[in-house]
């Protein structure tokens, strides 16, 4: 078995816009045998998905999931449904329902995708997790990055011991299964995933993992599972690297935004 090599592919069609609150990534799994759920599996067709946050990332993921026609329902949960509805209509997205962001709106969902601004503060993290209500048994896909302000260089925060935001979220949501995904690429990749690999870290339980991978695949990515949520710290570091290379003046190589991280070799 050849070693896995990480390569950077430059693709001219990708010009991502990144801010501390609107950054996304992708993850995937291509081992053998694949654990991805079948599109015809009844348990997949009955899944209800809620995307928390209706910005560029949230609305794009919601539209792609609706268009896949693989799930029972897909909706956006937002603090101001009327404002978010108007915003996504301006983007030409008219097939995604928007509801108020409350514990009740999340209660019936099997999968919750976090597409909100990344959390940088301990108190904010705890308060956010509490605001979600009972998340027992749910798959939580965390598409966020804990970025500091632009004036401080858009640095990803790590907690004591190198712990990541994804790991902290799992600690605060012990009865759910948290997966880090959609955090290492820009939103344009989500619009045109085209089978690009999407790195995903989270619980290895086959049924929950298969659900997370099915969601990633429905957006158009090739899921690539890298390991437990502990590896969220590596994916968040990759996100920081991408940002620092894509945005001039942050200290990384001054390159374009036309690239993503992929997997080479024979994993």
VEXVO-304991 format. One record per residue (C-alpha): x negated, y, z; residue in one letter. Coordinates in pm, 1 decimal, always signed. Layout:
# VEXVO-304991
[atom [X; Y; Z]; A] ...
# end
This chain:
# VEXVO-304991
[atom [+0.0; +0.0; +0.0]; X] [atom [-146.3; +327.6; -101.7]; X] [atom [-152.6; +615.6; +149.7]; X] [atom [+114.5; +878.4; +127.5]; X] [atom [-21.7; +1195.2; -20.7]; X] [atom [+143.2; +1529.4; +29.1]; X] [atom [+140.4; +1732.8; -290.3]; X] [atom [+273.1; +2072.1; -375.8]; X] [atom [+469.2; +2089.4; -697.7]; X] [atom [+507.3; +2426.1; -863.7]; X] [atom [+846.0; +2462.7; -1026.1]; X] [atom [+928.7; +2781.5; -1211.7]; X] [atom [+1302.1; +2755.1; -1154.5]; X] [atom [+1278.8; +2813.8; -778.5]; X] [atom [+1265.5; +3167.8; -644.4]; X] [atom [+1379.0; +3147.0; -285.1]; X] [atom [+1481.3; +3431.9; -63.0]; X] [atom [+1378.8; +3379.5; +297.5]; X] [atom [+1461.6; +3561.9; +615.8]; X] [atom [+1435.8; +3467.2; +979.9]; X] [atom [+1801.0; +3366.4; +972.9]; X] [atom [+1840.0; +3215.5; +625.2]; X] [atom [+1590.6; +2944.8; +562.9]; X] [atom [+1652.5; +2588.0; +478.6]; X] [atom [+1484.6; +2256.1; +418.9]; X] [atom [+1536.1; +1912.8; +277.0]; X] [atom [+1454.8; +1560.6; +384.6]; X] [atom [+1483.7; +1218.0; +241.0]; X] [atom [+1428.9; +846.9; +270.4]; X] [atom [+1299.1; +616.2; -0.7]; X] [atom [+1174.5; +309.6; +187.9]; X] [atom [+1291.4; -37.3; +112.5]; X] [atom [+1561.5; -138.5; +164.1]; X] [atom [+1743.7; +196.7; +155.5]; X] [atom [+1975.3; +266.6; +447.2]; X] [atom [+2184.2; +513.4; +251.2]; X] [atom [+2558.2; +456.6; +278.0]; X] [atom [+2741.3; +365.3; -39.3]; X] [atom [+2954.5; +636.9; -195.1]; X] [atom [+3235.4; +379.8; -214.9]; X] [atom [+3205.1; +285.1; +154.0]; X] [atom [+3537.8; +376.8; +320.1]; X] [atom [+3354.6; +504.0; +627.4]; X] [atom [+3179.0; +757.7; +405.9]; X] [atom [+3493.7; +868.2; +227.3]; X] [atom [+3661.4; +941.8; +560.7]; X] [atom [+3379.4; +1158.1; +697.3]; X] [atom [+3473.0; +1512.1; +799.4]; X] [atom [+3193.3; +1769.5; +777.6]; X] [atom [+3173.7; +2116.9; +929.4]; X] [atom [+2898.0; +2363.9; +841.2]; X] [atom [+2838.3; +2609.9; +1120.3]; X] [atom [+2750.1; +2939.6; +951.9]; X] [atom [+2862.1; +3080.7; +617.0]; X] [atom [+2550.3; +3264.1; +498.9]; X] [atom [+2352.1; +3172.2; +188.8]; X] [atom [+2243.9; +2833.8; +321.4]; X] [atom [+2572.4; +2737.2; +484.4]; X] [atom [+2791.8; +2837.1; +191.7]; X] [atom [+2562.1; +2669.2; -62.8]; X] [atom [+2552.0; +2340.2; +128.9]; X] [atom [+2928.3; +2351.8; +175.3]; X] [atom [+2993.1; +2406.8; -194.2]; X] [atom [+2758.2; +2125.1; -298.5]; X] [atom [+2919.4; +1884.9; -52.7]; X] [atom [+3270.6; +1976.3; -169.8]; X] [atom [+3166.6; +1931.5; -532.1]; X] [atom [+3023.4; +1587.1; -455.8]; X] [atom [+3378.1; +1466.5; -375.3]; X] [atom [+3232.9; +1206.9; -140.4]; X] [atom [+3388.2; +1315.4; +188.5]; X] [atom [+3732.2; +1350.6; +340.6]; X] [atom [+3683.3; +1718.8; +418.5]; X] [atom [+3417.3; +1989.6; +418.9]; X] [atom [+3464.4; +2326.6; +582.7]; X] [atom [+3268.4; +2625.9; +710.7]; X] [atom [+3310.4; +2741.4; +1069.8]; X] [atom [+3234.8; +3110.4; +1124.1]; X] [atom [+3282.3; +3370.5; +1396.0]; X] [atom [+3472.9; +3594.5; +1154.9]; X] [atom [+3656.7; +3368.9; +907.1]; X] [atom [+3806.3; +3657.4; +708.6]; X] [atom [+3468.9; +3825.3; +659.8]; X] [atom [+3299.4; +3497.7; +566.8]; X] [atom [+3577.1; +3407.1; +324.2]; X] [atom [+3540.0; +3742.3; +149.5]; X] [atom [+3162.0; +3699.5; +138.2]; X] [atom [+3164.4; +3354.9; -20.5]; X] [atom [+3433.6; +3458.1; -268.5]; X] [atom [+3195.0; +3729.8; -389.2]; X] [atom [+2946.8; +3449.6; -461.1]; X] [atom [+3207.3; +3263.6; -664.2]; X] [atom [+3269.9; +3000.3; -398.1]; X] [atom [+3644.6; +2948.7; -383.1]; X] [atom [+3671.3; +2578.9; -300.2]; X] [atom [+3549.0; +2578.7; +61.7]; X] [atom [+3788.7; +2648.1; +350.6]; X] [atom [+3666.0; +2869.1; +636.3]; X] [atom [+3787.3; +2826.6; +993.9]; X] [atom [+3708.4; +2997.7; +1322.3]; X] [atom [+3397.7; +2871.2; +1496.2]; X] [atom [+3533.5; +2714.2; +1815.3]; X] [atom [+3484.0; +2383.3; +1997.4]; X] [atom [+3829.7; +2280.4; +1871.4]; X] [atom [+3725.4; +2334.4; +1508.2]; X] [atom [+3426.0; +2105.3; +1559.4]; X] [atom [+3608.5; +1840.3; +1759.7]; X] [atom [+3747.9; +1649.6; +1461.0]; X] [atom [+3421.3; +1655.9; +1263.9]; X] [atom [+3190.1; +1357.2; +1230.5]; X] [atom [+2900.2; +1568.4; +1099.8]; X] [atom [+2807.5; +1923.6; +1198.8]; X] [atom [+2544.5; +2108.7; +995.7]; X] [atom [+2373.8; +2400.0; +1169.6]; X] [atom [+2312.4; +2681.0; +919.6]; X] [atom [+2297.8; +2964.3; +1170.7]; X] [atom [+2000.1; +3188.3; +1260.3]; X] [atom [+1723.6; +2985.0; +1423.3]; X] [atom [+1711.7; +3000.7; +1802.8]; X] [atom [+1392.4; +3135.4; +1960.0]; X] [atom [+1494.8; +3188.3; +2321.2]; X] [atom [+1549.8; +2917.9; +2585.0]; X] [atom [+1862.2; +3079.2; +2724.9]; X] [atom [+2008.3; +3126.1; +2376.7]; X] [atom [+1941.8; +2761.1; +2294.3]; X] [atom [+2121.6; +2637.3; +2604.5]; X] [atom [+2412.0; +2877.8; +2555.2]; X] [atom [+2447.7; +2780.7; +2190.0]; X] [atom [+2455.3; +2409.1; +2267.0]; X] [atom [+2717.2; +2463.6; +2536.5]; X] [atom [+2933.4; +2669.0; +2299.7]; X] [atom [+2970.1; +2370.8; +2064.0]; X] [atom [+3182.9; +2177.2; +2310.7]; X] [atom [+3184.8; +1797.8; +2327.9]; X] [atom [+2949.6; +1670.4; +2055.9]; X] [atom [+2952.3; +1307.5; +2166.8]; X] [atom [+2888.6; +1063.2; +1884.0]; X] [atom [+2844.6; +1332.1; +1618.9]; X] [atom [+2563.8; +1361.3; +1366.5]; X] [atom [+2412.1; +1709.5; +1393.2]; X] [atom [+2197.4; +1817.4; +1098.6]; X] [atom [+1976.1; +2108.1; +1199.3]; X] [atom [+1882.2; +2323.4; +900.0]; X] [atom [+1735.0; +2604.7; +1109.6]; X] [atom [+1384.1; +2722.5; +1198.3]; X] [atom [+1296.5; +2907.8; +1522.1]; X] [atom [+1135.1; +3205.8; +1350.2]; X] [atom [+1018.2; +3511.8; +1537.5]; X] [atom [+1062.8; +3864.4; +1397.8]; X] [atom [+899.8; +3972.8; +1072.3]; X] [atom [+696.2; +4229.4; +1264.1]; X] [atom [+530.6; +3942.3; +1451.5]; X] [atom [+458.2; +3749.7; +1132.7]; X] [atom [+762.5; +3519.3; +1108.5]; X] [atom [+597.9; +3258.3; +1327.1]; X] [atom [+773.8; +2936.6; +1423.8]; X] [atom [+801.8; +2896.5; +1797.0]; X] [atom [+691.3; +2578.8; +1973.1]; X] [atom [+783.4; +2498.2; +2331.3]; X] [atom [+549.9; +2367.2; +2601.7]; X] [atom [+370.9; +2055.4; +2483.6]; X] [atom [+427.4; +2141.0; +2118.2]; X] [atom [+796.8; +2053.4; +2137.2]; X] [atom [+1005.9; +2177.4; +1845.5]; X] [atom [+1340.8; +2348.0; +1819.6]; X] [atom [+1491.9; +2028.5; +1683.1]; X] [atom [+1371.9; +1833.2; +1987.5]; X] [atom [+1503.9; +2098.9; +2222.7]; X] [atom [+1840.6; +2084.1; +2051.1]; X] [atom [+1852.9; +1707.3; +2099.4]; X] [atom [+1773.4; +1756.8; +2469.3]; X] [atom [+2067.9; +1995.4; +2500.6]; X] [atom [+2297.2; +1765.1; +2299.0]; X] [atom [+2209.4; +1426.0; +2450.4]; X] [atom [+2529.5; +1254.3; +2336.0]; X] [atom [+2487.1; +1347.4; +1968.8]; X] [atom [+2229.0; +1241.7; +1709.2]; X] [atom [+2024.7; +1539.9; +1588.7]; X] [atom [+1846.5; +1530.2; +1252.2]; X] [atom [+1617.4; +1802.3; +1119.7]; X] [atom [+1675.5; +1856.2; +747.6]; X] [atom [+1722.9; +2131.3; +487.5]; X] [atom [+1464.1; +2351.0; +666.2]; X] [atom [+1158.3; +2330.6; +439.8]; X] [atom [+1297.8; +2461.6; +109.5]; X] [atom [+1476.7; +2774.8; -4.7]; X] [atom [+1843.4; +2798.6; -85.6]; X] [atom [+1781.8; +2790.7; -462.5]; X] [atom [+1660.8; +2432.0; -421.5]; X] [atom [+1992.1; +2345.5; -259.7]; X] [atom [+2178.7; +2485.3; -557.9]; X] [atom [+1961.6; +2279.4; -794.1]; X] [atom [+1827.7; +1989.3; -586.4]; X] [atom [+1771.2; +1772.4; -894.8]; X] [atom [+1658.5; +1470.9; -695.4]; X] [atom [+1376.7; +1646.1; -510.6]; X] [atom [+1269.7; +1473.4; -191.6]; X] [atom [+1417.0; +1600.5; +132.1]; X] [atom [+1222.5; +1522.6; +447.7]; X] [atom [+1437.5; +1424.3; +742.9]; X] [atom [+1353.0; +1350.3; +1105.8]; X] [atom [+1588.7; +1212.2; +1367.1]; X] [atom [+1726.5; +910.0; +1547.3]; X] [atom [+1632.4; +579.9; +1376.4]; X] [atom [+1970.3; +418.0; +1453.9]; X] [atom [+2068.3; +274.0; +1111.1]; X] [atom [+2433.6; +382.9; +1111.2]; X] [atom [+2374.0; +741.7; +1220.4]; X] [atom [+2068.1; +774.6; +1001.9]; X] [atom [+2262.3; +644.0; +703.1]; X] [atom [+2525.7; +911.7; +758.7]; X] [atom [+2264.5; +1188.9; +769.2]; X] [atom [+2099.4; +1052.9; +455.2]; X] [atom [+2434.8; +1031.4; +277.2]; X] [atom [+2492.4; +1402.3; +341.2]; X] [atom [+2144.5; +1489.7; +214.5]; X] [atom [+2197.8; +1277.2; -97.0]; X] [atom [+2537.3; +1436.9; -164.5]; X] [atom [+2366.7; +1776.2; -196.5]; X] [atom [+2150.0; +1622.9; -469.2]; X] [atom [+1828.2; +1550.0; -282.3]; X] [atom [+1641.4; +1220.3; -246.2]; X] [atom [+1635.4; +1159.7; +130.0]; X] [atom [+1295.5; +1069.1; +277.3]; X] [atom [+1306.2; +969.1; +642.9]; X] [atom [+980.7; +1050.5; +823.0]; X] [atom [+1058.9; +927.5; +1175.1]; X] [atom [+1228.3; +1025.2; +1503.4]; X] [atom [+1319.6; +1381.7; +1602.3]; X] [atom [+969.4; +1421.4; +1747.0]; X] [atom [+857.7; +1489.8; +1388.5]; X] [atom [+1083.1; +1792.5; +1373.1]; X] [atom [+777.7; +1981.1; +1498.7]; X] [atom [+593.0; +1888.0; +1179.2]; X] [atom [+882.0; +1987.7; +953.9]; X] [atom [+914.7; +2323.2; +1128.3]; X] [atom [+538.7; +2379.0; +1083.8]; X] [atom [+578.8; +2300.0; +713.4]; X] [atom [+855.8; +2558.1; +697.4]; X] [atom [+625.9; +2820.8; +846.1]; X] [atom [+355.9; +2728.9; +593.4]; X] [atom [+599.9; +2767.7; +304.4]; X] [atom [+715.0; +3106.4; +430.2]; X] [atom [+362.3; +3233.8; +483.1]; X] [atom [+262.2; +3126.6; +132.1]; X] [atom [+578.6; +3260.4; -29.4]; X] [atom [+589.3; +3601.9; +134.4]; X] [atom [+287.5; +3828.9; +76.7]; X] [atom [+114.8; +3978.6; +377.7]; X] [atom [+184.4; +3703.6; +628.8]; X] [atom [-163.5; +3551.2; +614.5]; X] [atom [-118.0; +3248.3; +392.4]; X] [atom [-225.4; +3200.4; +34.7]; X] [atom [-51.2; +3464.0; -174.2]; X] [atom [+143.6; +3245.6; -413.7]; X] [atom [+487.8; +3256.8; -568.2]; X] [atom [+802.4; +3108.0; -417.2]; X] [atom [+823.2; +2854.3; -698.7]; X] [atom [+715.1; +2547.1; -503.6]; X] [atom [+831.3; +2283.3; -261.1]; X] [atom [+676.7; +2000.9; -63.1]; X] [atom [+706.2; +1651.8; -204.3]; X] [atom [+579.5; +1298.3; -145.2]; X] [atom [+318.1; +1125.1; -356.1]; X] [atom [+158.4; +783.9; -334.0]; X] [atom [+338.7; +458.0; -253.8]; X] [atom [+526.0; +491.3; +78.2]; X] 
# end
